[in-house]
Amino acid sequence: WVVVSQRSPADLLLSAELSRMVSLHSTDLSVHHTLTAPVEGWTGLTGRVSSAMLARILPEGFAQAPLSRVVVCGSAGFTELLRSAVRELGLPPNSVINLGS
């Protein structure tokens, strides 16, 4: 599962590439875009990534699986936001892998 959080549709990164990957690996890959400043007509997720958002899109039992990991790439603030959301889901802090910004 991939969650891409951006401000607006113009900011979406690698959208075409991710769509192509999903078409090739639809049973193993799911991509969700969320916008913090959605435009009229946007039908995807909105707002900052949160534990509630992750709980809606991650598969059932994800937090309980012993090898579940969350990989994050972004600012220090975004990384902390994700760490907090993952803790709320019940994953241990070491389940977050930070690739940096």
C-alpha positions in Angstrom: 0.0 0.0 0.0 1.3 3.4 -1.0 -0.1 6.6 0.4 1.0 9.8 -1.4 0.2 13.0 0.5 0.5 16.3 -1.4 -1.1 19.8 -1.3 -2.9 19.8 -4.6 -3.2 17.7 -7.8 -0.5 19.7 -9.4 1.9 18.5 -6.7 1.2 14.8 -7.2 4.5 13.0 -7.7 5.0 10.0 -10.0 1.3 9.7 -10.6 1.7 8.1 -14.1 4.4 5.8 -12.9 2.4 4.6 -9.9 -0.7 4.1 -12.0 1.4 1.9 -14.4 2.8 -0.1 -11.5 -0.8 -0.7 -10.1 -2.0 -1.8 -13.5 0.9 -4.4 -13.6 0.6 -5.5 -10.0 -3.0 -4.8 -9.0 -3.3 -7.7 -6.6 -0.1 -6.7 -4.7 -0.1 -2.9 -4.9 -2.6 -0.3 -3.9 -2.0 3.5 -4.3 -4.0 6.1 -2.4 -3.5 9.9 -3.0 -4.6 12.4 -0.3 -4.6 16.1 -0.8 -4.3 18.6 2.0 -5.8 21.4 -0.2 -8.2 19.5 -2.5 -9.7 21.2 -5.5 -13.4 21.0 -6.6 -14.1 17.7 -8.1 -11.3 15.8 -6.3 -12.7 12.4 -5.3 -9.7 10.9 -3.5 -8.7 11.1 0.1 -8.4 14.6 1.7 -6.5 15.9 4.7 -3.3 14.9 6.4 -2.4 11.3 6.8 -3.8 10.1 10.2 -4.3 6.9 12.0 -8.0 7.0 11.0 -7.1 7.3 7.3 -4.5 4.5 7.6 -7.1 2.3 9.4 -9.5 2.8 6.4 -7.0 1.9 3.7 -4.7 -0.6 5.2 -5.7 -4.3 5.1 -7.3 -5.8 8.1 -4.8 -7.2 10.5 -1.9 -5.0 9.2 -1.0 -3.6 12.6 -1.0 -7.1 14.2 1.2 -8.7 11.5 4.8 -9.1 13.0 6.6 -8.0 9.9 4.4 -4.9 9.1 6.5 -1.9 8.2 5.7 1.7 7.2 8.3 3.4 5.0 8.1 7.2 5.0 9.9 9.8 2.9 9.2 13.4 3.8 10.0 16.3 6.1 10.8 15.7 9.8 7.3 17.0 10.7 5.6 14.5 8.3 7.8 11.7 9.6 6.7 12.5 13.2 3.1 12.7 12.1 3.4 9.2 10.6 5.2 7.8 13.6 2.3 9.0 15.8 -0.3 7.6 13.5 1.4 4.2 13.4 1.6 4.1 17.2 -2.1 4.8 17.4 -2.7 1.8 15.1 -0.7 -0.3 17.6 2.5 -0.8 15.6 5.8 -0.5 17.5 7.9 2.6 16.8 10.6 0.5 15.1 8.1 -0.4 12.4 8.6 3.0 10.8 11.5 3.2 8.3 12.5 6.7 7.4 14.1 7.3 4.0 14.6 11.0 4.7 13.4 13.9 2.7 
